[in-house]
Amino acid sequence: MKVVLLGHALKVLQILRLPLTQSINVFFILRNLSGISILLKSLISLSSLIVLSSLILLGSLILSSMMISLSSGSTSGEFLDYHENGFSFQYPAAWTISESGDQVAGNLSLMNSCSRLDIVWMRDPGFALGSVLDQILKTYNQGEMEVVSLSKGEISVQSQNAETAELLYKFKDYRAKKHLAVWISNNSDRLFFISMSSCEEKHGQSEEAFNQILGTFRDEENKEVSLEPRSIQDDVWAIVLGDLLSSYHYKDQRALQSMSVYAEAVHTLMPDNGSYRLFSEERIRSEISETTVFRAAAVQSLLRNFGYNTSIIQKSGQIRIVVLDPSDKWQAVSLNPKEPWRMLGVLTNKSEEYQGLMYKDIGALVNDNLLKVNVSQDLDLYMQKDCDPSRYVQLKHPDQINSSWLYGLQSTLNSHNYSMKYQENIFDCSNTSQICWALLEDKDYDARLMLSYKDHPLGQHMWVVVRFPYEGKSYVAVEATNTNGNSDLMHLGKVVWDDEYYHGIMYNTSMQYSWLHPEEGMWLEPVSIS
C-alpha cells in the first residue's frame, strides 16, 4: 500500500529542458507547509533531458488513490512468469505486481513488504546508455540529496549490453541503497530501465530478485526489419531522386532536435518503527519531436506524388524515409540535411539507416507511438518549391534535317570561343555546357542541359541539346567540350549525332542545375553572354 502522510512536508523540485551539452544555472527550492523556504543553487550540464525530482517528508496518514495490497515473503521458493507488453521474465511468487501503459511505453512495479522493483520501457531515444544512467543518478545528488558511494558496471541482458549502477545515497541522516540497470533491445527499438530498493534487512533477498528478473528477461517482440540497401548513389535513379529532394526546402529550417527524455525521481521518507526509511522511485518517458513527424509526412507525400514506393523507418530516436528502387533494393533518406533551407533530405548509405521499425505511412507511426500530433495533408504548410526537379529523358533525332537551320546552329557555335583552357574540376564540361546553353538561349535557341550518370556510355559528362523547331519532340545534341592535344577548347561546341548523346538527365536552365547542384552550378541567365 502506497501511503502519503501530510503533517510535515519538504519538496525539492527541479524541472529543466536543455539542448545537448548546454549548461544552465538550476535553482532548488525547499519549502515546508509553514512557508519556510531555503534556496539552493547549482550548475548542472545535461544532455537533451528533462529532469523532475522531488523529496517528500511524511507525517500523518492519507491513502493515495491507487491502492496496492502487499504481501511479505522472500525470493526463495516459487517463481511466476510474466508475459505482457511484448516481454517476459520470472519474479518471486510472493511479490505483488502492478503495471500501466502498453507495448510502446509503460511502467511496472513489483513489491513486497519492504522491497520495490520498477521496470520502465519506452522507445529508444538514441542516447548513450551511460548518458541516460548518469542523468538519473543526478536526481540522487542535488540539494540535500547526496550520493555517498557509487559503483558502476556492465552486464548482459538477453545478449544485449546493459549498464548498471549500485549506489548508497542519503537525505540528512537517512540512507538507502539502490540498484539500477538500463539497456536497449534491438528486437523492438525499446529502452528498458530497472531499479530496485529495499529495507536493509531484506536487501540480499531483493538483490536476488533483481538478478532473477534480469537473468530471465526476454524481449519477445521481433518487429525490427533489416532492409537490403542500394550499393550506388550516382546512377540515374539516385540522381533524379536526390534532385527531387533538392527542388524543395523546409519552411521550418531549424535543425531537428533529438528525442526528448523526461526523467523523474520521487524521494520519500516513510514511517518505519518510530523512525523513517528513505524510499525512491524513478519515472522516465521519451517524446518524438513534432517537427520530425511533420517532415516525414511531407517528404513521404511528395515522393508518393512522384510515383515512388516509400516507407518510414524508426530506430534509436531517428525517423527516416526509405524508398524502394526498381530492383527491390532500398535507399534511405535523412530528414535532417545540413542545408534545410535548400533541400528536404539527403541520400545516405549508412548501414544503420536500414534497420528498425518499419511503417507504411505516417499514420501508422503516429498510432504506434501514441503521438498526439495532427499532421496536415497540406504540404505547403511544411515545405516550399524552389525549382522543377530534373527528369530522365530519351530523345529522338529529327526525322528530316533542315540544312539551313543546322548550318545556322553550327555557325553560331563556331563564332564564339572559351577564354579558358580545359582543366578537370576547374573549367570542364559543366562550365562549357552552361556557357554554351546561355549563349544559345540568348540567340533564341530552345536549349537544355544534359547530364550523364554511372554506367552511361559517355561516363560522367554534361552537354547541351537543342530542340529542333520543325519537329516538336526532336532534339539536336551539341558537344560543348571539344579540345585539341593542348587542352585548348575548340569553339563553343559541335553538333553530334551519336546515340549516347540522346539519353540522360535533363535540366531546363543553368539556374535550375545550379540550385540542384550548387557545387557545379554557374547560375547563368541567357542574357549573361552576348
C-alpha positions in Angstrom: 0.0 0.0 0.0 1.4 3.4 -1.0 1.0 5.8 1.9 1.1 9.6 1.8 1.3 11.4 5.2 0.7 15.1 5.4 1.9 16.7 8.7 5.3 17.9 7.6 6.4 18.1 4.0 9.6 19.1 2.3 9.8 19.2 -1.5 12.7 19.7 -3.8 11.6 20.4 -7.4 13.7 20.7 -10.5 12.3 21.0 -14.0 14.6 21.7 -16.9 14.9 21.0 -20.6 18.3 21.6 -22.2 19.9 21.1 -25.6 22.9 18.8 -25.9 26.0 19.9 -23.9 24.4 23.2 -22.8 24.9 24.3 -19.2 22.4 26.2 -17.1 22.0 27.6 -13.6 19.4 25.5 -11.7 17.7 26.6 -8.6 16.3 24.2 -6.0 13.6 25.4 -3.6 12.9 23.6 -0.4 9.6 24.7 1.0 7.6 23.3 4.0 3.9 23.8 4.7 4.7 26.6 7.2 6.1 28.7 4.4 9.8 28.4 5.4 11.9 28.3 2.2 15.5 27.5 1.6 17.1 28.4 -1.8 19.9 26.3 -3.2 21.8 26.9 -6.4 24.0 24.6 -8.5 25.4 24.3 -12.0 24.5 21.2 -13.9 25.4 20.2 -17.5 22.8 17.9 -19.1 22.1 16.3 -22.4 18.7 16.8 -24.0 16.9 15.6 -20.9 14.0 16.9 -18.8 14.5 16.0 -15.1 12.0 16.3 -12.3 12.9 15.3 -8.8 11.1 15.7 -5.5 11.5 14.8 -1.9 8.6 14.4 0.5 8.9 14.1 4.3 5.8 12.4 5.6 3.9 13.0 8.9 0.3 11.8 9.2 -1.6 9.2 7.1 -3.6 9.7 3.9 -4.1 6.8 1.5 -3.3 7.5 -2.2 -5.9 6.9 -5.0 -4.2 3.7 -6.2 -4.2 1.0 -3.5 -1.9 -1.9 -3.9 -2.0 -4.9 -1.5 1.4 -6.0 -0.4 2.4 -9.4 0.8 5.6 -10.3 2.7 7.9 -13.0 1.5 11.3 -13.9 0.2 12.6 -14.8 -3.2 13.2 -18.4 -2.1 10.6 -20.8 -3.4 8.3 -20.5 -6.4 8.7 -18.0 -9.2 5.9 -16.8 -11.5 6.2 -16.0 -15.2 5.3 -12.5 -16.5 4.2 -12.4 -20.2 2.8 -9.0 -21.1 3.6 -5.9 -23.2 5.9 -7.9 -25.5 8.4 -9.1 -22.9 8.7 -11.7 -20.2 10.7 -12.5 -17.0 10.4 -14.5 -13.8 9.7 -12.9 -10.4 9.0 -14.2 -6.9 5.5 -15.5 -6.4 5.1 -13.7 -3.1 5.6 -10.3 -4.7 2.7 -8.2 -5.9 2.7 -6.7 -9.4 1.0 -3.6 -10.9 1.5 -2.0 -14.3 0.3 0.7 -16.7 1.0 1.6 -20.3 1.3 -0.6 -23.4 3.9 -2.3 -25.5 5.4 1.0 -26.7 5.8 2.6 -23.3 4.8 1.9 -19.7 5.9 1.0 -16.2 5.6 -2.0 -14.0 6.2 -2.3 -10.2 6.9 -5.4 -8.1 6.6 -5.1 -4.3 6.7 -7.0 -1.1 6.6 -5.7 2.5 9.9 -3.8 2.3 11.2 -4.1 -1.3 10.2 -2.5 -4.6 11.4 -3.2 -8.1 10.4 -0.9 -11.0 10.7 -1.6 -14.8 10.2 1.3 -17.2 10.2 0.9 -21.0 9.9 3.3 -23.9 11.1 4.0 -27.4 14.9 4.1 -27.6 15.7 7.8 -27.6 19.0 7.4 -29.2 21.2 8.5 -26.2 24.2 6.5 -25.0 23.2 4.2 -22.1 25.8 5.9 -19.8 24.2 9.3 -20.5 20.7 8.1 -19.6 22.0 6.4 -16.4 24.1 9.5 -15.4 21.1 11.8 -15.7 19.0 9.6 -13.5 21.8 9.4 -11.0 21.9 13.2 -10.8 18.5 13.2 -9.2 20.1 11.5 -6.3 22.9 14.1 -5.9 21.3 17.5 -5.7 20.0 19.8 -3.0 20.1 17.8 0.3 20.2 14.5 -1.6 23.7 13.1 -1.6 25.3 10.1 -3.2 27.6 8.5 -0.6 29.1 5.8 -2.8 28.6 4.7 -6.4 29.7 1.6 -8.3 29.1 1.2 -12.0 29.3 -1.9 -14.1 28.1 -3.8 -17.2 26.1 -7.0 -17.6 24.4 -8.8 -20.4 20.6 -8.9 -20.7 19.3 -11.2 -23.5 22.7 -10.8 -25.2 22.4 -7.0 -25.1 24.9 -4.8 -23.2 23.3 -3.2 -20.1 24.9 -0.6 -17.9 24.4 -0.9 -14.1 24.9 1.2 -11.0 24.7 0.4 -7.3 24.6 3.5 -5.1 24.3 4.4 -1.5 22.6 7.7 -1.0 21.2 9.8 1.8 18.9 12.6 2.8 20.1 14.2 6.1 20.7 11.1 8.4 18.6 8.7 6.3 20.3 6.3 4.0 19.2 3.9 1.3 20.7 1.6 -1.4 19.6 1.4 -5.0 20.4 -1.0 -7.9 19.8 0.4 -11.4 20.2 -1.1 -14.9 19.5 0.2 -18.4 19.7 -1.4 -21.8 18.3 -1.3 -25.3 16.6 -4.1 -27.2 17.3 -4.5 -30.9 14.1 -6.5 -31.2 11.7 -3.7 -30.6 13.6 -0.4 -30.6 12.8 0.0 -26.8 14.9 1.2 -23.9 14.4 -0.7 -20.6 15.2 0.7 -17.2 15.0 -1.3 -14.0 15.6 -0.1 -10.4 15.4 -1.9 -7.1 15.4 -0.7 -3.5 14.6 -2.4 -0.2 14.9 -2.2 3.6 18.4 -3.1 4.8 17.4 -6.5 6.4 15.9 -7.8 3.2 18.5 -6.3 0.8 20.1 -9.7 0.0 16.7 -11.2 -1.0 15.7 -8.2 -3.1 19.1 -8.3 -4.9 18.4 -12.0 -5.7 15.0 -11.0 -7.2 16.7 -8.2 -9.2 19.2 -10.7 -10.6 16.5 -13.3 -11.3 14.5 -10.8 -13.4 17.5 -9.6 -15.4 18.6 -13.2 -15.9 15.3 -14.3 -17.3 14.3 -11.1 -19.1 13.3 -11.6 -22.7 12.0 -9.0 -25.2 9.6 -11.2 -27.2 8.8 -8.6 -29.8 10.5 -9.1 -33.2 9.3 -6.1 -35.1 12.6 -4.6 -36.4 13.5 -5.2 -40.0 16.8 -5.1 -41.9 16.5 -3.9 -45.4 18.8 -4.5 -48.3 20.3 -1.1 -49.3 21.3 0.1 -52.7 25.0 -0.1 -53.4 25.4 3.0 -55.5 24.2 6.6 -55.3 25.4 8.1 -58.6 23.2 6.2 -61.0 20.3 7.8 -62.9 17.7 6.7 -60.3 19.6 8.1 -57.3 20.5 11.4 -59.0 16.9 12.1 -60.1 15.6 11.2 -56.6 18.2 13.5 -55.0 17.3 16.3 -57.4 13.6 16.0 -56.4 14.6 16.3 -52.7 16.7 19.4 -53.6 13.9 21.1 -55.5 12.1 22.0 -52.3 13.1 23.3 -48.9 11.6 23.2 -45.4 9.7 26.3 -44.1 10.9 25.5 -40.6 14.6 25.4 -41.3 15.8 24.6 -37.7 18.0 21.5 -37.2 15.9 18.6 -36.0 16.0 18.0 -32.2 16.7 14.6 -30.9 14.0 12.9 -28.9 13.3 14.4 -25.6 13.7 12.3 -22.4 11.8 13.1 -19.2 13.2 11.7 -16.0 11.5 11.9 -12.7 12.7 10.7 -9.3 10.4 10.9 -6.2 12.2 10.6 -2.9 10.1 9.8 0.2 10.7 9.3 3.9 8.3 6.6 5.1 7.5 5.8 8.8 9.3 2.7 10.0 9.2 1.5 13.6 9.3 5.0 15.1 11.7 6.4 12.6 11.8 6.9 8.8 13.0 4.9 5.9 14.3 6.7 2.7 12.5 5.4 -0.4 12.9 6.5 -4.0 11.0 5.9 -7.3 12.1 6.8 -10.9 9.8 7.5 -13.8 11.1 8.0 -17.4 9.5 8.7 -20.7 10.5 9.9 -24.2 8.9 12.0 -26.9 9.5 12.4 -30.6 9.9 15.9 -32.0 6.7 17.1 -33.8 8.9 18.7 -36.5 10.4 15.3 -37.3 6.9 13.8 -37.7 5.8 16.7 -39.9 8.9 16.4 -42.1 8.5 12.6 -42.6 4.8 13.2 -43.6 5.7 15.9 -46.1 8.6 14.1 -47.7 6.7 10.8 -48.0 3.7 12.5 -49.5 5.9 14.4 -52.0 7.7 11.2 -53.1 4.5 9.3 -53.5 3.1 12.1 -55.6 6.0 11.5 -58.0 5.4 7.7 -58.1 7.9 6.5 -55.6 7.2 3.5 -53.3 8.2 4.7 -49.8 8.0 3.6 -46.2 9.2 5.0 -42.8 11.9 3.6 -40.6 12.2 4.4 -36.9 15.3 3.5 -34.9 17.3 4.9 -31.9 15.4 8.1 -31.8 15.6 8.8 -35.5 13.0 8.7 -38.3 13.9 8.4 -41.9 12.2 7.7 -45.2 13.2 4.6 -47.3 12.5 4.4 -51.0 12.2 1.1 -53.0 14.0 1.2 -56.3 13.1 -0.9 -59.4 15.5 -3.7 -58.4 13.7 -4.1 -55.0 16.5 -2.5 -53.0 16.1 0.4 -50.6 17.5 3.9 -50.5 17.4 5.7 -47.1 16.7 9.5 -46.9 17.8 11.5 -44.0 15.3 14.2 -43.0 17.9 16.4 -41.2 20.1 17.8 -44.0 22.9 20.3 -43.3 21.1 22.8 -45.6 17.4 22.6 -44.8 17.0 26.0 -46.5 17.6 24.4 -49.9 16.7 20.8 -49.6 14.4 18.3 -47.9 16.8 15.4 -47.4 19.9 13.7 -48.5 20.5 10.1 -49.6 22.5 8.1 -47.1 24.2 4.7 -47.2 25.0 4.1 -43.6 24.0 0.5 -42.7 22.2 1.5 -39.5 19.8 3.7 -41.6 18.3 0.5 -43.0 17.3 -1.2 -39.7 14.5 -0.5 -37.3 10.7 -0.5 -37.0 9.1 -0.1 -40.4 5.8 1.8 -41.1 3.9 2.0 -44.3 2.8 5.6 -43.7 2.9 8.4 -41.1 -0.4 7.4 -39.7 0.9 4.0 -38.7 3.9 5.6 -37.0 1.8 8.1 -35.1 -0.6 5.4 -33.9 2.1 3.0 -32.8 4.0 5.7 -30.9 0.8 7.1 -29.3 1.7 10.5 -30.6 -0.7 13.4 -30.1 0.0 15.3 -33.3 -2.2 16.4 -36.1 -0.5 16.0 -39.4 -2.0 18.2 -42.1 -2.4 17.0 -45.7 -1.5 20.5 -47.0 2.2 20.1 -47.9 2.6 23.9 -48.3 2.5 24.2 -44.6 5.8 22.3 -44.3 7.8 22.9 -47.5 8.2 25.3 -50.4 9.2 24.6 -54.0 12.3 26.3 -55.4 12.6 24.9 -58.9 11.4 22.0 -61.1 13.2 18.7 -60.4 15.3 17.1 -63.1 14.0 14.2 -65.2 15.4 11.3 -67.2 14.7 11.6 -70.9 15.3 9.5 -74.1 15.3 11.9 -77.0 14.9 11.3 -80.8 16.8 12.7 -83.7 15.0 14.8 -86.3 13.4 12.6 -88.9 14.3 15.1 -91.6 17.2 17.6 -91.3 16.7 21.3 -92.2 20.1 22.1 -93.6 19.7 25.8 -93.3 18.8 25.7 -89.7 21.6 23.2 -88.9 24.1 25.4 -90.7 23.0 28.4 -88.7 23.3 26.5 -85.4 26.9 25.3 -86.2 27.9 28.8 -87.4 26.7 30.3 -84.1 28.8 27.7 -82.2 31.9 28.4 -84.4 31.7 32.1 -83.9 32.5 32.0 -80.2 35.4 30.7 -78.2 36.0 30.0 -74.5 38.5 32.2 -72.7 40.0 29.4 -70.6 41.7 26.1 -71.3 40.0 22.8 -70.3 41.0 21.7 -66.8 39.1 19.0 -65.0 37.3 20.2 -61.8 38.4 23.7 -62.6 36.9 24.5 -66.0 35.4 21.4 -67.5 32.2 20.1 -69.2 29.8 21.5 -66.6 31.2 25.0 -67.2 31.4 24.8 -71.0 27.9 23.3 -71.3 26.3 26.1 -69.1 28.1 28.8 -71.0 27.0 27.2 -74.3 23.5 26.9 -73.1 23.4 30.6 -72.1 24.6 31.8 -75.4 22.2 29.6 -77.4 19.3 30.7 -75.3 20.3 34.3 -75.9 20.3 33.6 -79.6 16.7 32.3 -79.3 17.5 28.6 -79.5 15.5 26.4 -77.2 18.3 24.6 -75.4 18.6 22.2 -72.4 21.4 20.8 -70.3 22.0 17.0 -70.2 23.9 15.1 -67.5 25.1 11.5 -67.7 25.5 9.1 -64.7 27.2 6.0 -63.6 27.4 3.4 -66.4 26.3 5.9 -69.0 28.3 5.4 -72.3 29.7 8.9 -72.0 30.8 8.4 -68.4 30.3 11.4 -66.1 29.7 14.2 -68.6 27.5 17.2 -69.4 26.4 18.5 -72.8 23.7 20.5 -74.5 20.6 19.6 -76.6 18.6 22.0 -78.8 15.0 21.5 -79.7 14.6 21.1 -83.5 11.9 23.7 -84.3 10.4 21.8 -87.2 9.6 18.6 -85.2 8.3 19.4 -81.7 9.7 16.3 -80.0 13.1 16.1 -81.7 16.4 17.5 -80.5 19.9 18.0 -81.8 22.8 17.3 -79.4 25.8 19.7 -79.0 29.1 18.6 -77.5 30.4 21.7 -75.7 33.8 20.3 -74.6 36.0 19.8 -77.7 39.7 20.0 -77.1 43.0 19.6 -79.0 46.1 18.0 -77.6 46.9 21.1 -75.6 43.6 21.3 -73.7 42.5 24.2 -75.9 38.7 24.2 -76.3 37.7 24.3 -80.0 35.0 26.9 -80.4 31.8 26.8 -78.4 30.6 23.4 -79.5 29.9 20.9 -82.2 26.7 19.2 -83.4 26.8 15.4 -82.7 24.6 12.6 -83.7 25.8 9.6 -81.7 23.0 7.8 -79.8 24.6 8.2 -76.4 24.0 11.9 -76.5 20.3 11.4 -76.8 19.5 10.0 -73.3 20.4 11.3 -69.9 19.1 13.6 -67.1 17.7 16.9 -68.4 17.8 20.3 -66.8 15.9 23.2 -68.3 18.3 26.0 -67.3 21.6 26.8 -65.7 19.8 28.3 -62.8 17.8 25.0 -62.2 21.0 22.9 -62.4 22.8 25.4 -60.1 20.2 25.1 -57.5 20.1 21.3 -57.6 24.0 21.1 -57.9 25.5 24.2 -56.4 28.9 22.7 -56.3 28.9 22.7 -60.1 26.5 25.5 -60.9 27.3 28.8 -62.6 23.9 30.4 -62.1 23.8 31.8 -65.6 20.9 33.6 -67.3 20.5 33.6 -71.1 21.5 37.3 -71.2 24.7 36.7 -69.3 26.7 36.2 -72.6 26.1 38.3 -75.7 
